[in-house]
């Protein structure tokens, strides 16, 4: 069964004193030449996508 993550789920965990795990990341460079990593979560990570016929180089654009 897959968990549903939403604000209610998070609030319940916090209010019940459960340990929460955070993924800290900074930077958008793939320094170790990994196929994927936390660098992919950066809004500056270059992964072009198209919306309404316009190509955006990064989410920041």
PDB file with one MODEL, atoms N, CA, C and O in Angstrom:
MODEL        1
ATOM      1  N   UNK A   1       0.839  -1.183   0.000  1.00  0.00           N
ATOM      2  CA  UNK A   1       0.000   0.000   0.000  1.00  0.00           C
ATOM      3  C   UNK A   1       0.885   1.247   0.000  1.00  0.00           C
ATOM      4  O   UNK A   1       1.813   1.357   0.801  1.00  0.00           O
ATOM      5  N   UNK A   2       0.599   2.158  -0.878  1.00  0.00           N
ATOM      6  CA  UNK A   2       1.400   3.373  -0.999  1.00  0.00           C
ATOM      7  C   UNK A   2       0.860   4.452  -0.051  1.00  0.00           C
ATOM      8  O   UNK A   2      -0.349   4.663   0.038  1.00  0.00           O
ATOM      9  N   UNK A   3       1.759   5.122   0.644  1.00  0.00           N
ATOM     10  CA  UNK A   3       1.361   6.200   1.554  1.00  0.00           C
ATOM     11  C   UNK A   3       0.972   7.439   0.772  1.00  0.00           C
ATOM     12  O   UNK A   3       1.500   7.713  -0.306  1.00  0.00           O
ATOM     13  N   UNK A   4       0.040   8.175   1.340  1.00  0.00           N
ATOM     14  CA  UNK A   4      -0.340   9.460   0.764  1.00  0.00           C
ATOM     15  C   UNK A   4       0.310  10.544   1.602  1.00  0.00           C
ATOM     16  O   UNK A   4       0.033  10.680   2.794  1.00  0.00           O
ATOM     17  N   UNK A   5       1.167  11.304   0.970  1.00  0.00           N
ATOM     18  CA  UNK A   5       1.836  12.392   1.661  1.00  0.00           C
ATOM     19  C   UNK A   5       1.083  13.678   1.375  1.00  0.00           C
ATOM     20  O   UNK A   5       0.911  14.066   0.220  1.00  0.00           O
ATOM     21  N   UNK A   6       0.640  14.331   2.433  1.00  0.00           N
ATOM     22  CA  UNK A   6      -0.028  15.623   2.303  1.00  0.00           C
ATOM     23  C   UNK A   6       0.132  16.365   3.630  1.00  0.00           C
ATOM     24  O   UNK A   6       0.755  15.857   4.562  1.00  0.00           O
ATOM     25  N   UNK A   7      -0.421  17.541   3.705  1.00  0.00           N
ATOM     26  CA  UNK A   7      -0.237  18.367   4.908  1.00  0.00           C
ATOM     27  C   UNK A   7      -0.862  17.715   6.134  1.00  0.00           C
ATOM     28  O   UNK A   7      -0.334  17.858   7.237  1.00  0.00           O
ATOM     29  N   UNK A   8      -1.975  17.001   5.968  1.00  0.00           N
ATOM     30  CA  UNK A   8      -2.599  16.326   7.113  1.00  0.00           C
ATOM     31  C   UNK A   8      -1.708  15.198   7.629  1.00  0.00           C
ATOM     32  O   UNK A   8      -1.562  15.024   8.838  1.00  0.00           O
ATOM     33  N   UNK A   9      -1.116  14.437   6.718  1.00  0.00           N
ATOM     34  CA  UNK A   9      -0.201  13.365   7.087  1.00  0.00           C
ATOM     35  C   UNK A   9       0.972  13.933   7.880  1.00  0.00           C
ATOM     36  O   UNK A   9       1.342  13.397   8.924  1.00  0.00           O
ATOM     37  N   UNK A  10       1.552  15.022   7.376  1.00  0.00           N
ATOM     38  CA  UNK A  10       2.705  15.639   8.026  1.00  0.00           C
ATOM     39  C   UNK A  10       2.335  16.212   9.394  1.00  0.00           C
ATOM     40  O   UNK A  10       3.072  16.037  10.364  1.00  0.00           O
ATOM     41  N   UNK A  11       1.202  16.890   9.468  1.00  0.00           N
ATOM     42  CA  UNK A  11       0.757  17.470  10.733  1.00  0.00           C
ATOM     43  C   UNK A  11       0.526  16.390  11.777  1.00  0.00           C
ATOM     44  O   UNK A  11       0.926  16.547  12.930  1.00  0.00           O
ATOM     45  N   UNK A  12      -0.114  15.297  11.384  1.00  0.00           N
ATOM     46  CA  UNK A  12      -0.359  14.193  12.315  1.00  0.00           C
ATOM     47  C   UNK A  12       0.950  13.611  12.840  1.00  0.00           C
ATOM     48  O   UNK A  12       1.083  13.367  14.039  1.00  0.00           O
ATOM     49  N   UNK A  13       1.900  13.392  11.965  1.00  0.00           N
ATOM     50  CA  UNK A  13       3.191  12.850  12.389  1.00  0.00           C
ATOM     51  C   UNK A  13       3.881  13.805  13.371  1.00  0.00           C
ATOM     52  O   UNK A  13       4.421  13.378  14.391  1.00  0.00           O
ATOM     53  N   UNK A  14       3.855  15.087  13.051  1.00  0.00           N
ATOM     54  CA  UNK A  14       4.496  16.085  13.905  1.00  0.00           C
ATOM     55  C   UNK A  14       3.819  16.148  15.270  1.00  0.00           C
ATOM     56  O   UNK A  14       4.491  16.140  16.302  1.00  0.00           O
ATOM     57  N   UNK A  15       2.500  16.209  15.273  1.00  0.00           N
ATOM     58  CA  UNK A  15       1.749  16.324  16.533  1.00  0.00           C
ATOM     59  C   UNK A  15       1.854  15.069  17.391  1.00  0.00           C
ATOM     60  O   UNK A  15       1.712  15.146  18.611  1.00  0.00           O
ATOM     61  N   UNK A  16       2.100  13.913  16.774  1.00  0.00           N
ATOM     62  CA  UNK A  16       2.280  12.673  17.521  1.00  0.00           C
ATOM     63  C   UNK A  16       3.724  12.470  17.975  1.00  0.00           C
ATOM     64  O   UNK A  16       4.053  11.447  18.575  1.00  0.00           O
ATOM     65  N   UNK A  17       4.578  13.442  17.689  1.00  0.00           N
ATOM     66  CA  UNK A  17       5.956  13.391  18.136  1.00  0.00           C
ATOM     67  C   UNK A  17       6.830  12.418  17.362  1.00  0.00           C
ATOM     68  O   UNK A  17       7.910  12.046  17.820  1.00  0.00           O
ATOM     69  N   UNK A  18       6.367  12.008  16.195  1.00  0.00           N
ATOM     70  CA  UNK A  18       7.143  11.070  15.387  1.00  0.00           C
ATOM     71  C   UNK A  18       8.354  11.778  14.783  1.00  0.00           C
ATOM     72  O   UNK A  18       8.321  12.977  14.507  1.00  0.00           O
ATOM     73  N   UNK A  19       9.411  11.015  14.588  1.00  0.00           N
ATOM     74  CA  UNK A  19      10.604  11.558  13.947  1.00  0.00           C
ATOM     75  C   UNK A  19      10.317  11.819  12.474  1.00  0.00           C
ATOM     76  O   UNK A  19       9.746  10.975  11.784  1.00  0.00           O
ATOM     77  N   UNK A  20      10.708  12.968  12.011  1.00  0.00           N
ATOM     78  CA  UNK A  20      10.547  13.332  10.606  1.00  0.00           C
ATOM     79  C   UNK A  20      11.927  13.387   9.968  1.00  0.00           C
ATOM     80  O   UNK A  20      12.879  13.897  10.560  1.00  0.00           O
ATOM     81  N   UNK A  21      12.023  12.865   8.779  1.00  0.00           N
ATOM     82  CA  UNK A  21      13.284  12.853   8.058  1.00  0.00           C
ATOM     83  C   UNK A  21      13.226  13.895   6.959  1.00  0.00           C
ATOM     84  O   UNK A  21      12.253  13.956   6.207  1.00  0.00           O
ATOM     85  N   UNK A  22      14.249  14.702   6.862  1.00  0.00           N
ATOM     86  CA  UNK A  22      14.306  15.759   5.855  1.00  0.00           C
ATOM     87  C   UNK A  22      15.444  15.473   4.880  1.00  0.00           C
ATOM     88  O   UNK A  22      16.475  14.912   5.251  1.00  0.00           O
ATOM     89  N   UNK A  23      15.241  15.857   3.666  1.00  0.00           N
ATOM     90  CA  UNK A  23      16.281  15.735   2.647  1.00  0.00           C
ATOM     91  C   UNK A  23      16.780  17.146   2.351  1.00  0.00           C
ATOM     92  O   UNK A  23      16.094  17.935   1.701  1.00  0.00           O
ATOM     93  N   UNK A  24      17.970  17.449   2.829  1.00  0.00           N
ATOM     94  CA  UNK A  24      18.570  18.755   2.590  1.00  0.00           C
ATOM     95  C   UNK A  24      19.380  18.687   1.305  1.00  0.00           C
ATOM     96  O   UNK A  24      20.127  17.733   1.088  1.00  0.00           O
ATOM     97  N   UNK A  25      19.238  19.669   0.478  1.00  0.00           N
ATOM     98  CA  UNK A  25      20.028  19.697  -0.743  1.00  0.00           C
ATOM     99  C   UNK A  25      20.305  21.144  -1.121  1.00  0.00           C
ATOM    100  O   UNK A  25      19.535  22.052  -0.809  1.00  0.00           O
ATOM    101  N   UNK A  26      21.388  21.321  -1.777  1.00  0.00           N
ATOM    102  CA  UNK A  26      21.741  22.636  -2.294  1.00  0.00           C
ATOM    103  C   UNK A  26      22.642  22.411  -3.492  1.00  0.00           C
ATOM    104  O   UNK A  26      23.546  21.576  -3.470  1.00  0.00           O
ATOM    105  N   UNK A  27      22.382  23.152  -4.503  1.00  0.00           N
ATOM    106  CA  UNK A  27      23.211  23.049  -5.689  1.00  0.00           C
ATOM    107  C   UNK A  27      22.535  22.240  -6.775  1.00  0.00           C
ATOM    108  O   UNK A  27      21.626  21.452  -6.516  1.00  0.00           O
ATOM    109  N   UNK A  28      22.984  22.445  -7.959  1.00  0.00           N
ATOM    110  CA  UNK A  28      22.363  21.805  -9.106  1.00  0.00           C
ATOM    111  C   UNK A  28      23.388  21.096  -9.974  1.00  0.00           C
ATOM    112  O   UNK A  28      23.068  20.637 -11.071  1.00  0.00           O
ATOM    113  N   UNK A  29      24.604  21.005  -9.492  1.00  0.00           N
ATOM    114  CA  UNK A  29      25.655  20.374 -10.288  1.00  0.00           C
ATOM    115  C   UNK A  29      25.816  18.905  -9.911  1.00  0.00           C
ATOM    116  O   UNK A  29      25.786  18.537  -8.737  1.00  0.00           O
ATOM    117  N   UNK A  30      25.982  18.094 -10.917  1.00  0.00           N
ATOM    118  CA  UNK A  30      26.202  16.674 -10.728  1.00  0.00           C
ATOM    119  C   UNK A  30      27.708  16.431 -10.634  1.00  0.00           C
ATOM    120  O   UNK A  30      28.332  15.991 -11.600  1.00  0.00           O
ATOM    121  N   UNK A  31      28.279  16.714  -9.487  1.00  0.00           N
ATOM    122  CA  UNK A  31      29.731  16.646  -9.302  1.00  0.00           C
ATOM    123  C   UNK A  31      30.282  15.231  -9.396  1.00  0.00           C
ATOM    124  O   UNK A  31      31.431  15.040  -9.797  1.00  0.00           O
ATOM    125  N   UNK A  32      29.475  14.234  -9.031  1.00  0.00           N
ATOM    126  CA  UNK A  32      29.948  12.851  -9.028  1.00  0.00           C
ATOM    127  C   UNK A  32      29.495  12.074 -10.260  1.00  0.00           C
ATOM    128  O   UNK A  32      29.665  10.856 -10.317  1.00  0.00           O
ATOM    129  N   UNK A  33      28.923  12.756 -11.241  1.00  0.00           N
ATOM    130  CA  UNK A  33      28.454  12.125 -12.483  1.00  0.00           C
ATOM    131  C   UNK A  33      27.471  10.982 -12.215  1.00  0.00           C
ATOM    132  O   UNK A  33      27.513   9.943 -12.874  1.00  0.00           O
ATOM    133  N   UNK A  34      26.595  11.193 -11.244  1.00  0.00           N
ATOM    134  CA  UNK A  34      25.568  10.207 -10.924  1.00  0.00           C
ATOM    135  C   UNK A  34      24.431  10.285 -11.941  1.00  0.00           C
ATOM    136  O   UNK A  34      24.176  11.360 -12.485  1.00  0.00           O
ATOM    137  N   UNK A  35      23.736   9.167 -12.214  1.00  0.00           N
ATOM    138  CA  UNK A  35      22.593   9.222 -13.119  1.00  0.00           C
ATOM    139  C   UNK A  35      21.437  10.027 -12.513  1.00  0.00           C
ATOM    140  O   UNK A  35      20.661  10.649 -13.240  1.00  0.00           O
ATOM    141  N   UNK A  36      21.329  10.013 -11.191  1.00  0.00           N
ATOM    142  CA  UNK A  36      20.309  10.800 -10.488  1.00  0.00           C
ATOM    143  C   UNK A  36      20.800  11.035  -9.075  1.00  0.00           C
ATOM    144  O   UNK A  36      21.576  10.250  -8.531  1.00  0.00           O
ATOM    145  N   UNK A  37      20.342  12.113  -8.498  1.00  0.00           N
ATOM    146  CA  UNK A  37      20.732  12.444  -7.128  1.00  0.00           C
ATOM    147  C   UNK A  37      19.898  13.607  -6.644  1.00  0.00           C
ATOM    148  O   UNK A  37      19.024  14.093  -7.362  1.00  0.00           O
ATOM    149  N   UNK A  38      20.166  14.060  -5.421  1.00  0.00           N
ATOM    150  CA  UNK A  38      19.358  15.139  -4.873  1.00  0.00           C
ATOM    151  C   UNK A  38      19.540  16.445  -5.634  1.00  0.00           C
ATOM    152  O   UNK A  38      18.716  17.350  -5.502  1.00  0.00           O
ATOM    153  N   UNK A  39      20.594  16.562  -6.421  1.00  0.00           N
ATOM    154  CA  UNK A  39      20.800  17.752  -7.250  1.00  0.00           C
ATOM    155  C   UNK A  39      19.644  17.934  -8.247  1.00  0.00           C
ATOM    156  O   UNK A  39      19.375  19.054  -8.682  1.00  0.00           O
ATOM    157  N   UNK A  40      18.967  16.844  -8.607  1.00  0.00           N
ATOM    158  CA  UNK A  40      17.839  16.918  -9.546  1.00  0.00           C
ATOM    159  C   UNK A  40      16.672  17.722  -8.979  1.00  0.00           C
ATOM    160  O   UNK A  40      15.813  18.182  -9.732  1.00  0.00           O
ATOM    161  N   UNK A  41      16.635  17.893  -7.662  1.00  0.00           N
ATOM    162  CA  UNK A  41      15.532  18.610  -7.022  1.00  0.00           C
ATOM    163  C   UNK A  41      15.689  20.127  -7.108  1.00  0.00           C
ATOM    164  O   UNK A  41      14.756  20.864  -6.789  1.00  0.00           O
ATOM    165  N   UNK A  42      16.831  20.588  -7.524  1.00  0.00           N
ATOM    166  CA  UNK A  42      17.074  22.023  -7.621  1.00  0.00           C
ATOM    167  C   UNK A  42      16.296  22.637  -8.773  1.00  0.00           C
ATOM    168  O   UNK A  42      16.198  22.046  -9.849  1.00  0.00           O
ATOM    169  N   UNK A  43      15.751  23.806  -8.550  1.00  0.00           N
ATOM    170  CA  UNK A  43      15.041  24.505  -9.620  1.00  0.00           C
ATOM    171  C   UNK A  43      15.987  24.981 -10.717  1.00  0.00           C
ATOM    172  O   UNK A  43      15.546  25.388 -11.792  1.00  0.00           O
ATOM    173  N   UNK A  44      17.291  24.931 -10.441  1.00  0.00           N
ATOM    174  CA  UNK A  44      18.285  25.352 -11.444  1.00  0.00           C
ATOM    175  C   UNK A  44      18.887  24.170 -12.213  1.00  0.00           C
ATOM    176  O   UNK A  44      19.688  24.365 -13.127  1.00  0.00           O
ATOM    177  N   UNK A  45      18.498  22.945 -11.840  1.00  0.00           N
ATOM    178  CA  UNK A  45      19.011  21.767 -12.528  1.00  0.00           C
ATOM    179  C   UNK A  45      18.545  21.795 -13.982  1.00  0.00           C
ATOM    180  O   UNK A  45      17.353  21.944 -14.252  1.00  0.00           O
ATOM    181  N   UNK A  46      19.471  21.652 -14.904  1.00  0.00           N
ATOM    182  CA  UNK A  46      19.128  21.724 -16.325  1.00  0.00           C
ATOM    183  C   UNK A  46      18.467  20.433 -16.788  1.00  0.00           C
ATOM    184  O   UNK A  46      19.103  19.390 -16.936  1.00  0.00           O
ATOM    185  N   UNK A  47      17.172  20.549 -17.007  1.00  0.00           N
ATOM    186  CA  UNK A  47      16.378  19.448 -17.549  1.00  0.00           C
ATOM    187  C   UNK A  47      15.229  20.093 -18.322  1.00  0.00           C
ATOM    188  O   UNK A  47      14.152  20.321 -17.771  1.00  0.00           O
ATOM    189  N   UNK A  48      15.464  20.383 -19.593  1.00  0.00           N
ATOM    190  CA  UNK A  48      14.477  21.121 -20.380  1.00  0.00           C
ATOM    191  C   UNK A  48      13.114  20.439 -20.433  1.00  0.00           C
ATOM    192  O   UNK A  48      13.016  19.213 -20.489  1.00  0.00           O
ATOM    193  N   UNK A  49      12.080  21.250 -20.415  1.00  0.00           N
ATOM    194  CA  UNK A  49      10.711  20.771 -20.557  1.00  0.00           C
ATOM    195  C   UNK A  49       9.916  21.816 -21.324  1.00  0.00           C
ATOM    196  O   UNK A  49      10.315  22.978 -21.404  1.00  0.00           O
ATOM    197  N   UNK A  50       8.793  21.397 -21.887  1.00  0.00           N
ATOM    198  CA  UNK A  50       7.980  22.271 -22.727  1.00  0.00           C
ATOM    199  C   UNK A  50       6.599  22.447 -22.120  1.00  0.00           C
ATOM    200  O   UNK A  50       5.956  21.479 -21.713  1.00  0.00           O
ATOM    201  N   UNK A  51       6.150  23.698 -22.065  1.00  0.00           N
ATOM    202  CA  UNK A  51       4.795  24.023 -21.612  1.00  0.00           C
ATOM    203  C   UNK A  51       4.220  25.010 -22.606  1.00  0.00           C
ATOM    204  O   UNK A  51       4.808  26.063 -22.851  1.00  0.00           O
ATOM    205  N   UNK A  52       3.085  24.681 -23.175  1.00  0.00           N
ATOM    206  CA  UNK A  52       2.441  25.586 -24.123  1.00  0.00           C
ATOM    207  C   UNK A  52       3.314  25.939 -25.308  1.00  0.00           C
ATOM    208  O   UNK A  52       3.241  27.053 -25.826  1.00  0.00           O
ATOM    209  N   UNK A  53       4.138  25.004 -25.740  1.00  0.00           N
ATOM    210  CA  UNK A  53       5.004  25.232 -26.887  1.00  0.00           C
ATOM    211  C   UNK A  53       6.268  26.013 -26.580  1.00  0.00           C
ATOM    212  O   UNK A  53       7.055  26.282 -27.487  1.00  0.00           O
ATOM    213  N   UNK A  54       6.481  26.383 -25.328  1.00  0.00           N
ATOM    214  CA  UNK A  54       7.673  27.119 -24.929  1.00  0.00           C
ATOM    215  C   UNK A  54       8.619  26.162 -24.205  1.00  0.00           C
ATOM    216  O   UNK A  54       8.207  25.452 -23.288  1.00  0.00           O
ATOM    217  N   UNK A  55       9.880  26.146 -24.616  1.00  0.00           N
ATOM    218  CA  UNK A  55      10.876  25.276 -23.990  1.00  0.00           C
ATOM    219  C   UNK A  55      11.555  26.053 -22.864  1.00  0.00           C
ATOM    220  O   UNK A  55      12.067  27.154 -23.065  1.00  0.00           O
ATOM    221  N   UNK A  56      11.544  25.449 -21.674  1.00  0.00           N
ATOM    222  CA  UNK A  56      12.206  26.019 -20.499  1.00  0.00           C
ATOM    223  C   UNK A  56      13.418  25.165 -20.182  1.00  0.00           C
ATOM    224  O   UNK A  56      13.315  23.941 -20.103  1.00  0.00           O
ATOM    225  N   UNK A  57      14.563  25.799 -20.001  1.00  0.00           N
ATOM    226  CA  UNK A  57      15.819  25.090 -19.748  1.00  0.00           C
ATOM    227  C   UNK A  57      15.850  24.487 -18.342  1.00  0.00           C
ATOM    228  O   UNK A  57      16.360  23.384 -18.147  1.00  0.00           O
ATOM    229  N   UNK A  58      15.300  25.219 -17.359  1.00  0.00           N
ATOM    230  CA  UNK A  58      15.230  24.772 -15.963  1.00  0.00           C
ATOM    231  C   UNK A  58      13.890  25.209 -15.387  1.00  0.00           C
ATOM    232  O   UNK A  58      13.170  25.995 -16.004  1.00  0.00           O
ATOM    233  N   UNK A  59      13.557  24.704 -14.216  1.00  0.00           N
ATOM    234  CA  UNK A  59      12.314  25.131 -13.553  1.00  0.00           C
ATOM    235  C   UNK A  59      12.391  26.616 -13.187  1.00  0.00           C
ATOM    236  O   UNK A  59      11.360  27.284 -13.103  1.00  0.00           O
ATOM    237  N   UNK A  60      13.585  27.129 -12.972  1.00  0.00           N
ATOM    238  CA  UNK A  60      13.773  28.546 -12.630  1.00  0.00           C
ATOM    239  C   UNK A  60      13.346  29.455 -13.785  1.00  0.00           C
ATOM    240  O   UNK A  60      12.868  30.569 -13.571  1.00  0.00           O
ATOM    241  N   UNK A  61      13.526  28.968 -14.992  1.00  0.00           N
ATOM    242  CA  UNK A  61      13.157  29.786 -16.142  1.00  0.00           C
ATOM    243  C   UNK A  61      11.660  29.949 -16.223  1.00  0.00           C
ATOM    244  O   UNK A  61      11.159  30.611 -17.132  1.00  0.00           O
TER     245      UNK A  61
ENDMDL
END
